[in-house]
Amino acid sequence: MKRVLIICLAVMLTTSLMAQMGKRFPSERKVMKDPKTGVELVFLTSKSGTGDSKIYQTHNQWTSDGKWVIFRSDRVKGEAMAVNEETGDIVQVTEGGFTGMLCVARKSMNLYHMRSVKDKAGKLTGMQVVEVNLGRLLADSEAGKLKKKKAYERICGTIPADMCSEGDMALDGSEEFVYFRLDKEYAATMPIKEPVAPNFGPRNMGAGPGGIGKMDLATGKAEPVVAVHFKVGHIQGNPWHPGEVIFCWETGGKAPQRTWIVNADGSGLRPIYRETEHDWVTHEAVITADELVIALLGHRPVSKEGGEAEGLESFAFSNDWGPAGTKEYPTGIAVVNMRTRELTMVGQVEGDNFWHVAGSQDGHWVAGDDFARELWLIDRHTNERILLTAGHKTTARDHVHPTFKPDGTEIEIQSAMLSDDGRSMNICIVRLPQNLIDRYNNK
């Protein structure tokens, strides 16, 4: 009996150490030239079966010092990792699990995430918002002087389960509070101006109501911001305009009206780009103080008869997506000015379609991946289209998902190019050629 107890204690201790914040993993960093374009690729992770994936392209990926990239991984199940761009060192940065979106601060060395809280019976009682002091954690990890997680982690507050039961979250530009999705039942108790929408499209998603809430990171106070007549998808804070929230109507495909904006006090709710029935808008991302980049998909065949594409039913809440997503109308990467509401078409890839889009905050470049998992760069001043890298296999459910580094010199993607199984994704940095970096920086 005594021997069994000793073994159990040893297993518990080993498991605890394996899952400790600050645990370090050997570098997997590999530098190579893209076989097709010659552009430098830096694979910050390169193993198969580690469950790596980048944060969604709407969110910041780099720590405020520009040295570390935060990503999701199964090296320790359910925990997040940081990888140093120069050394390749990998460090575990959460402990006790996280759920939903990882929010990396731009003004401090902090990481914010949610963690579900359950009672003894396993029932969800709330969603904790957690702050991780990455500066202290990474320094102690490098020095080999790790402390317990309470030295690096602060519980900002707990959102009641009836208000929020999932982890999609965004950091406000002030970095003083976070936004989160309200549960459908909670949103239904709030005033909504429009009639509640039913499901839209063949995936039977998008029905309302939905809404957004916020939490003060200093006090832990959670409160609603707005309720809307549809299902809320991804949420973003505008890093340059505190108190401004960008979000979408999520249907799993074409939405009746994809992009929306509202103020943190609930005022100013409106569509950003007022799309027509022919527009298939997706993967919006805030790229400058006043601009949102979107993809207008053109992936469906144009009707040879000149009417709606063959086999499509009526547009209005039909069993299909309606007459949207063909190249009979303008498609490609577009930039919307959130102040003037003007839309500018930037470019489309020939014979294919841009899918996930990003932009540099200096206003010079946009980037997009296409259905072939290639990554393209477009000069916003000349509309020159440049293939950066190709051959990035991904799973059917995940994609390249480009995000610019704040200084505009690199783009982070996820890729299975080096994976033995052709499916396991790794974290990859695509470095813009120096001549492109110098194109506007020297003027």
N, C-alpha and C positions, 0 to 999 in steps of 0.2 A: 504493500500500500504506500509506504514511504517513497519507494522508488518511482511509482506511478506519479505521485505528487510532484516529485522533483522534475520528472520528464515534462509534465504539464506546465510547470512554472518556466522551464527552459524554453518550451515552445512559445509560450505567451511572451516572454522577454524577447526572443528572436523576432517574432512577428511585429512587436512594438518597434524594435530598432529598424526593421526593414521598412516600416511605414513612416518613419520619423521625418518631419520637416527638416530640410537641410541635407538629407542624405544625398551623396554625390555618386554619379555614374560616369564611367570612362567616356572620353570623347569618341564620337563616331564621325567627326567632321571629315568631309571629303570635298576637294576642289577639282572641278573638271571644266572642260570647254564643251559647250553644246555641240554635238556632232554635226548639226545642220547649219547653225548660225555663227558658231565660234564665240558666243557670249559666255562669260564666266558664270558658272553655277557653283554655289557653295551649299552642299548638303550638310546641314547641321545635325541631322540624324540620318542613319543609313541602314539600320537593321530591319529585318522583316519580323512581323508578328508582334511588334511593340505597341500597336494601337495608336500611333501618333496621328494627330490632326491639328490644324491651326485653328485659332479663334476665328469666328465668322468674319467675313471681309468688311462688315460694317463697323467693326471695333478696332481700337488701337491694339497693336501686337507687341510693341517694344516698351521696355522700361524707360523712364524719363531720362536716364543717362545714355540711352541709345546703345547699350552694350548687350542687353539680354533680350531674347525673344521668349514670350510665354506661350506654352502650348499644352494641349491635352494629350494624355498618354496612358497606356495600361502597364507601363513598367512597374508601377505600383497601382493596383486597380482602384479607379475612382479618384486619382489624385492628379494635380497639375504639375508641370515641370517648367523650368527655365533653362535655356541653353545660351551659353556665351558665344557671341558671333566670332570672336577671335580665337579663343582657346578650344571651343567645342565642349567645355565642361557642362554637364547636365546636372541640375539640382532640383530635388523635389521641393515644391513651394506651398503645398497645402497638406493638411493632416486631418483625418476624420472625414474626408470626402467633400465634394462640392457638387452642385447641380446647376445646370443651365449655363449661362454665359459668364465668361471670365472678363472682368473689366480692369484694364491696366491704366493707372493714372498717368497723365501727361505732366502734371505739375509736381508730383512727389513720387517717391519710390514705394508706392502702395499698390496692392492688388485687392480688388473687391470681388466677392463671390457669394452665392447663397448656399445654405446647407439646410436640409430638411430636418425638422425636429419631430420625434414621434414619442408617444407614451409607451408604457410597458406592453400594451396590447398591440403595438405596431401601428396605431392610428396617427395620422399626421395632425400635429397640433399647431404648427407654425413653420415659417421659413426665416431662418436667421440670415442676416446680412453680416458678412465677416470681412474685416479689414486685415490684411497681412502686410507687415512692415518688411518689404523685400530688401531694403538697404541693410537693415540690421541682420536679417536672416542670411543673406548671401555673404556678408562679411564674416559672420561667425562660422558659416559652413567652410569658407576658405581657410580660416584660421584653425579649424578643427576644434572649436570651442562651443559646440552646440548646447543650447539650453532647451528646456521643455517648451512646448508650443505656446504657452501663455505669455512667453517673453516676446513672441512675434505676432501674436494674433489678438485682435480685439473684436468682441461681438458688439456691433453697432446697435443692434436691436432685433426684435423678432416680429415679423408680419403675421397677424392672425391667419390661420389656415382658411377661414371662410373668405378672406380677402384675396389671398394669393396661395396657390398650391403648386406652382411651377417656377423654374428658375431663370426665365428670360429677364435680363436686367441690363440697364444702361446707366452710365455715369454722366451726371450733368456737367456742363462746361465749367461751372464753379468748383466742381469736385466737392461740394458740400452736401449733396444728396444724390440718391439714385432713383431711377424710374423702374417700375415693374408692371407686368400685366395683371389686371384684376380678373378674378374668376368670373365666369359668366353669371352665376347666381348673384354675386355681389353687385355686378354692374347693373343687373336688372332692377335693383332697388333704387337706382339713381335716375335723375331726369335725362331723357334722350330725345333730341329734337326730331329725328327722322323715324319713320316706321322701321321696326326691327326687320333686318334682311333675312331671308331664308338661305339655305345652302345654294352655292353657285357652282355649276360645272359638274363634270362626271366624277370628281373625287368626293362629292358631297361634303364640302367644307365651306367655311366662310360665314355661316349663320351667326347672327348676333344674339344677344348683345355682347359687347366687350368693353374694355376700358383700360386706363392707365392709372397707376398710383405712384406715390413717391415716398421715400423715407429720408428724414434728416439724419445725416451720419453722425452728427454731434449728440443729438438728443434721443435718437431711436424712434421718434414719432413717425408713424405711418399714416397716410391719409390719401383719399382718392384725388385724382386730378380731373379726369373726364370719363364719361361713359359714351360709347358710340353704338351705332346700330348694326355693327358687323364684328367679325372675329378679328382681333388685333394680332398681327404677326410680329416681326422684328421691330425693336424699339432702339432709337439712337438719340443721344444727346448731342447738341451742336457744341463742339469744343470751344468755338470762338464766340458763341452767344449763350451765356448762361440763361437758364430758364426757357430754353427752346427745345421741344421734343419732336422728332420725326419718327413716323411709324407707318405701318402698312396694313392693308386689308388682305388677310391671308386666306386663299382658296385652294392652294396647292397648284395653281396655274394662273390663267388669266383672271383678273379681278375686274369688277365693274368700275372701280376707282381705286387704284393701288396705293398711291402715295398721299400722306396726310401730315399736317403739322398742327401743333397746339402749344400754347404757353403753359408753364408750370403751374399757373394759377387757374388753368382751365379755360382761359379766354383765347380768342383767335383761332378756334378750330376751323380748318378749311383744307380742301385738296391742294396739293402742291402743283402737279401737272394734271390739268383737266383732260383726261384722255377720251378719245372717241371709241366707238365700238370696234374699230379696226386696230386699235393699239393694244399690244400685249406687253405690258410694262412689268419689269422685274428687277430685283437685286439692286435697289437704290442704295446709295451711300453718300453721306455728307463729305465733300472733298475740300471746300474752302468755306470761309465765313458765311458766304451767301449762296453757295452752289451745291446742288445735288446732282450726282451722275446716275443715270438710269440706263438699262438696256431695253430697247424696243425690239422684241423678237420678230424674226421673219423666217421661221422654221417650217411653215406649213405651205403646201402647194397652192398656187394661184389657180382659180377656176378657169378652165379653158373656154367655158361658155360666157365668161365675162361677168357672171353674177357671183353668188357666194360659192365658196369651195364645195366640191361635191360631197354630199353626205352630211353637210352641216344643217342643223335645225335652227329655229329662231334664236336670236341672240339673247333675249330677255329671260334670264334665269332658266335656261334650257338644260337639256341633258348633255350638251356639248359646250364648247367654248365660244361658239358664235363665229362671226366672220373675221376673227382676229388672227394676227401672227403670220400674215403673208407679206411678200415683198411687192405686192401691188401698191402698197403705201410705204412711206418712209420708215426704215428700220435701221438698227445699229446702235452705237453708243450716242447718247444725247446728254447734254448738260442743261439743267433748269436753274435759272436764277430765282431764288426764293423770295427776293424783294420785288423784282419787276415782273416775275412770272413768265419771262421769255424763255423759250426752249431753243437750243442750238444743236443741230445734228452735227456730230463730229466725224463719224465714219462707220462703215460696215465692212466686214471681211468678205471677199469675193467667194461665191460658191458655198458659203457656210454662214454661221451666225454667231455674233458675240452673245455671251451668256452671262458671265459674272464680270462686273466692271468696277474700276477704281480710278482714282485721280490723285495727282500730286497737289499738295496744298499751296505750291507756288503758282499754280494756275497754268503751267506750261504743258502738262502731259495728262493723257488718260490712258488706261490700259484695260484690256479685256481678254478673257479666255474664250475660245470657241468650242464647238461641239466635238472637235477633233483633239481637244486638250492642248492646243497651242496657245501661247501667250503673245499678244500683240501690243505694241506701243503706238500711240498716235500723237503727233505734234498738234496741239490745239491752235497754233498760229498758222501752220501751213497745211494741215490735214494729212501730212505724210504718214503713211502706215508702215510700221517696221516690225517684222517678225523677230521676237527676242529668243524664243526657245520653243521646241516642239518635242513630241514623243513622251509626254507626261501621262502615263497610264494612271487612271484612278478607278475606283469602284463605280458601279452604276449609280449608287446613292450619294456619292461625293464627287467633288470636282476640284479644279485647280485653285479657285477662289483667291485671286490676287489682291494684295494690300500693299500700298506704298509705305515705305519708311517715311517718317515726318520730314527728313531732310531731302527727300526726293531722289536719292541716289540708288535705291534698291527697291525691289518688289519681293515680298514673301509669297510663296505658293506652297501647296502640298502636292506630292508626286510619288508615284510608284515606279519611277524610271529605274531605280537601282534595286528594287525588291526582288528577291529570289522567286517569290510566288506571283509577281506581276500585279499584286493587289494591295499589299501592305504599304501604306503611305508614309512618307518621310517629310520632314520640314526642310524646305529648300529656299535659298536666297538667290534671286536673279539680280546680278549687278549690272546696272546700265553702263554701256560702253562710255569711256571717259569723254569721247567727242560729243556725245549727247548731253552729258552732264555739263560740259563747258559751253554748250550751244547758247544758253541764256545766262548762265552764272557769271560770265565774263563781260556781260554788257551792262 
